[in-house]
């Protein structure tokens, strides 16, 4: 989860220097990253426990 948080932190630091349209795109990317990375980590932990 720290990986996803770190990526989102970097994206937030970059956002003020971009145009508004790119900020919206960056926000969508950050939201998808913040959901996908923890999901994949939980899935891999579940598979390790299941075996």
C-alpha positions, 0 to 999 in steps of 0.5 A: 500500500505504500507503493500506491501512496508514494505514486499518488504523492508524486502525482499530487506534487506534479499536478499544480504545474499542469493544465487543468485537462491534464490534471483531470487525467492525472487524477483518474490515473491516481485513483485507478492506481490507488485501487489497483495496487492494494487489490493486487497485493491482497490478491497475492496474499490470498493466493499464498494463504490458499496454497 
